[in-house]
Amino acid sequence: MTPLGELVAEPGRGLVYGNRGCLHDAEGTIRRRWAGRRWIACRLAFRGWHRSPLLQPGRFTELFFLDEATAFAAGHRPCALCRREDYRAFVSMWLELHPRQRGADAMDAHLHDERIDAATRERRLHRVPYGELPSGAFVVHEGAPRLVHGDGLYAWSTDGYGTATPRPRGGRADVITPPSLLAVLAAGWDGAVPLLHPTLSGLTRSAAGVASS
């Protein structure tokens, strides 16, 4: 899955497992982008459960994200089963943002409105000043998804993060990550699955070394 929530065929599976219902037909061909509003992000391993083969008829379509920042950008929240503690923390943050929205159905309906334009059924982007974006957010910059991290905008791929461009000091960004999930990131999210792929660590260390030399 890309940060824009697009399904792509890739041999790599990333660090986060995902589910948004059964998207494939009996032959394993993807026929829809979602089935219902419950889009969740899971652990790769839980209780030794293992499904083989993938894309079984009538079962949910197995999705994979590079990391949780990518899953958040696509509009997925923590699973209440395999990530119970994360889910409870998420609900607590959610109620701070939306005190009247209690329960998974209310959260999922709100997130669906933030990620999908009801009129066009296309991905909804949000205009937010660059200076207000927390690390872990995703934007569309120069036509491609970029991760906001510190003062940089890092290129995304299914293999990890690549070269960075400076975060603009002014202006507004076309933000992919839904506003409620931006707020969760800004509050300091730290869950059971990796927020950021380890490729970013090497890039940020390299940038720091260049800056100090």
C-alpha positions in Angstrom: 0.0 0.0 0.0 1.2 3.5 -0.8 0.7 6.5 1.5 -2.1 7.6 -0.8 -3.9 4.3 -0.1 -3.2 2.8 -3.5 -2.8 -0.9 -3.9 0.4 -2.0 -5.6 1.7 -5.5 -6.3 5.1 -5.8 -4.5 7.1 -8.8 -3.2 8.1 -6.9 -0.1 5.7 -6.8 2.8 6.9 -3.9 4.9 6.5 -3.8 8.7 2.8 -3.3 9.2 -0.1 -5.6 8.2 -3.4 -4.1 7.1 -7.1 -4.8 6.4 -9.9 -2.9 4.8 -12.2 -5.9 3.9 -12.3 -8.3 1.0 -11.1 -6.4 -2.1 -10.5 -9.4 -4.4 -12.6 -11.8 -6.3 -12.5 -15.6 -6.3 -9.5 -15.6 -8.7 -7.5 -13.2 -6.5 -8.0 -10.1 -8.8 -8.4 -6.8 -7.0 -11.9 -5.5 -7.8 -12.3 -2.6 -5.3 -10.3 -0.2 -3.2 -12.2 -0.9 0.1 -15.1 -2.8 1.5 -16.5 -0.9 4.4 -15.1 1.9 6.6 -13.1 -0.2 9.0 -9.5 0.3 7.9 -7.0 -1.1 10.4 -3.3 -1.6 10.9 -2.0 -4.7 12.5 1.1 -6.5 13.7 2.8 -8.8 11.2 2.7 -11.6 13.8 0.1 -12.4 16.4 -0.6 -15.6 18.4 1.2 -17.7 15.7 -1.7 -17.2 13.3 -0.7 -17.8 9.7 -2.8 -17.7 6.5 -1.7 -19.5 3.4 -2.2 -19.0 0.6 -3.0 -15.3 0.5 -6.1 -13.8 -1.2 -8.4 -16.6 -0.3 -11.9 -16.3 -1.7 -14.3 -14.4 0.6 -11.6 -13.5 3.1 -10.2 -10.1 3.8 -7.4 -8.9 1.4 -4.0 -8.9 3.1 -2.4 -5.5 2.9 1.1 -4.5 3.8 2.6 -1.0 4.7 6.2 0.1 4.8 5.6 1.4 8.4 2.9 3.0 10.6 3.5 6.5 9.2 2.5 5.0 5.8 -0.5 3.2 7.3 -1.6 6.5 9.0 -1.3 8.4 5.7 -3.4 5.8 4.0 -6.0 6.3 6.8 -5.6 3.1 8.8 -5.9 3.1 12.6 -4.5 0.5 15.1 -6.3 -2.8 15.3 -8.3 -3.5 18.5 -7.4 -7.2 18.6 -3.7 -7.7 17.9 -2.7 -4.2 19.1 -5.1 -3.8 22.1 -2.9 -1.5 24.1 -2.3 0.7 21.0 -6.0 0.8 20.4 -6.8 1.9 23.9 -4.2 4.7 23.7 -5.5 5.7 20.3 -9.1 5.8 21.7 -7.9 8.0 24.5 -6.3 10.5 22.1 -9.3 10.3 19.9 -11.7 11.3 22.7 -9.5 14.3 23.4 -10.1 15.4 19.8 -13.7 14.2 19.3 -15.3 13.9 22.8 -18.7 12.9 21.4 -17.4 10.1 19.1 -17.3 6.9 21.1 -16.7 3.5 19.7 -15.0 2.1 16.7 -17.9 2.8 14.3 -17.9 6.5 15.1 -14.1 6.7 14.7 -14.1 4.8 11.4 -16.9 6.9 9.9 -15.1 10.1 10.8 -11.8 8.8 9.4 -13.5 7.7 6.2 -14.8 11.2 5.7 -11.3 12.6 6.2 -9.7 10.3 3.7 -12.3 9.9 0.9 -14.3 12.7 -0.9 -17.9 11.4 -0.7 -18.9 13.1 -4.0 -16.0 11.8 -6.1 -15.0 8.7 -4.1 -11.4 9.9 -4.6 -8.7 10.5 -2.1 -9.1 13.7 -0.1 -6.1 15.9 0.6 -5.9 18.6 3.2 -4.2 22.0 3.0 -2.1 22.6 6.1 0.8 25.1 6.7 4.2 23.3 6.3 5.3 24.7 9.7 2.4 23.0 11.5 3.1 19.4 10.3 4.5 16.9 12.8 7.2 14.4 11.8 5.6 11.3 10.5 3.0 13.1 8.3 2.9 12.6 4.5 2.4 15.3 1.9 2.3 15.4 -1.9 5.3 17.3 -3.0 6.4 17.7 -6.6 3.9 15.1 -7.6 4.9 12.3 -5.2 4.3 11.3 -1.6 7.0 12.6 0.8 7.5 11.9 4.5 7.8 15.0 6.8 10.6 14.4 9.2 12.3 17.3 11.0 13.3 19.8 8.4 13.2 17.4 5.5 10.7 15.9 3.1 11.9 12.3 2.3 11.1 10.3 -0.8 9.0 7.2 -0.2 9.2 3.8 -1.9 8.1 0.3 -1.1 11.7 -0.4 -0.1 12.1 2.5 2.3 13.0 6.2 2.3 15.3 8.0 -0.1 16.7 11.4 -0.7 15.3 14.4 1.1 14.5 18.0 0.0 14.2 20.8 2.6 10.8 21.4 4.2 9.5 24.7 2.8 9.6 27.4 5.5 6.3 28.9 4.4 3.2 28.1 2.4 0.7 25.3 2.7 1.2 21.6 1.9 -1.2 19.1 0.2 -1.3 16.7 3.2 -2.2 13.0 2.7 -2.4 12.0 6.4 -6.0 12.6 7.6 -6.3 15.5 10.1 -7.2 13.3 13.1 -4.2 11.2 12.5 -2.0 14.3 12.2 -3.1 15.2 15.7 -2.2 11.7 17.0 1.3 12.1 15.5 1.6 15.6 17.0 0.7 14.2 20.4 3.7 11.8 20.2 2.5 8.4 18.9 4.6 5.4 19.9 3.0 2.1 19.1 3.8 -1.6 18.9 4.6 -1.5 15.2 7.4 0.7 13.8 6.3 4.3 13.1 9.2 4.8 10.7 11.1 2.3 8.5 14.8 1.9 9.5 16.0 3.2 6.2 15.2 6.7 7.5 17.7 6.4 10.4 20.6 6.1 8.1 19.5 9.0 6.0 19.0 11.3 8.9 22.4 10.4 10.4 24.0 11.1 7.1 22.3 14.5 6.8 23.4 15.4 10.4 27.0 14.5 9.5 26.9 16.7 6.4 25.5 19.6 8.4 28.1 19.4 11.1 31.1 18.9 8.8 
